[in-house]
Amino acid sequence: MLTEATLTPFRRALLAEIPPDDRHLAAAPSIAFVWPTETCSIGCAHCNFSSRPRRKGAPSDVSLAPAQLVAWLVAAEARGVTLCGGGEPLDEPAFCDEVVALAGRTALDFAIYTSGVSLCAPIAADDQVARWRRLRGDDHAGRFWVRLSLDRFHAERVGVVPVCDWITAIDRHAPEWKVSLRALRVVGDDTLDLVAAGVGGQIEERGSSARLRLPSGRSLVVERMSFIFDGRGAPELLARRGLSLPEDDRRALAPWQALVGRTRRIGRPLSRPLTVGVRHVDLEVHADQSVHVLESQPADARLKLGDHGWADIRDSYYRDPLIHLVATGGLPYAARFLRQAIEGGVAPRSTVPFSIEQLADRAVLDWMTAAAVVELQSDFGYPERAVALARERLKDSARHVESV
């Protein structure tokens, strides 16, 4: 994992000149998206994390302690914790159990993104839901939310029965929990139909969204998520399975495919939500304890929660103009600058335009940081010294491109 020591000399000097922002960014984290593991026993073909495979009996890669995590989030005044990540959370059942129990003694909301099954630590949905219901107890203040992944790629690996089992188990043991289905926004995927048949429910289409009405009368939201073109998530995977993007998404994707090539990584051009801003900031916490601002931060200065409280991490991260850039206009705003860098010869065509997290080329990282300072100087009131450093860095980049 990259640490503070990997900052380029330019970024180190620049960030030292910029005070942490306290006007455009939230004071406390909203949701911490926690990775219990970075390996996965499922291994879906479209995994944008390209998670390493996990086999039964394989050692855990977790160095994050549940008690430490929950205490850190409570001290940070976070609103909730969501277990998710590059791996399947259920592959670490003891970790999940303890977070469920500990979070239930606080006001933290709890959520989990899951395929509904672990191939290396299998347990029946009925048993798991009943166990979590006991661990959670009746006196918790926060809500409990299970979000089940549902698409052709998951179905290829584990079928749709696990999703059906979780829906019926929650209906039986924990009807107060919130449940939703996380499907892909693609054309030709019939897995929702299969689940509806499996639970005896009916699908109610509502424009771009849908609901699954259960025999009990309960209605589950179907969240249609955008396809991510990163890791193993290449466009060609859809065509091979008879799937396609909606017309609006195809049109939005086309200019980026033309820029970097149809099989290249593009990132999240179809995603819309902001992950950091004046009202909220979402965090990602990895199995090795490293913390970063979700989708909004390069990987060159990440700190670990075992070493730093939220106040220290906020003081460090909120100086970064790249976080400020995403807070102002989301990943599309940052992608606009990366497009300029690619077209101008500053960045290679292999650059992922809709990803700050994947910015690893140190020269491109410097250029993007400098460009963000110049763009945002009036809004964020950067010191004159910082603006001067940024302008000089952009001039150096222009001279280098001209000389090549």
Secondary structure, 3 states (H helix, E strand, C coil): CCCHHHCCHHHHHHHHHCCCCCCCCCCCCCEEEECCCCEECCCCCCCCCCCEECCCCCCCCCCCCHHHHHHHHHHCCCCEEEECCCCCHHHCHHHHHHHHHHHCCCCCEEEEEECCCCCCCCCCHHHHHHHHHHHHCCCCCCCEEEEEECCHHHHHHHCCHHHHHHHHHHHHHCCCCEEEEEEECCECCCHHHHHHHHHCCEEEEECCEEEEECCCCCEEEEEEECCCECCCCCCHHHHHCCCECCHHHHHHHHHHHHHHCCCCCCECCCCCCCCECCCCECEEECCCCEEEECCCCCCCCCEECCCCCHHHHHHHHCCCHHHHHHHHHHHHHHHHHHHHHHHCCCCCCCCCCECCCCCCCHHHHHHHHHHHHHHHHHHHCCCHHHHHHHHHHHHHHHHHHHHC
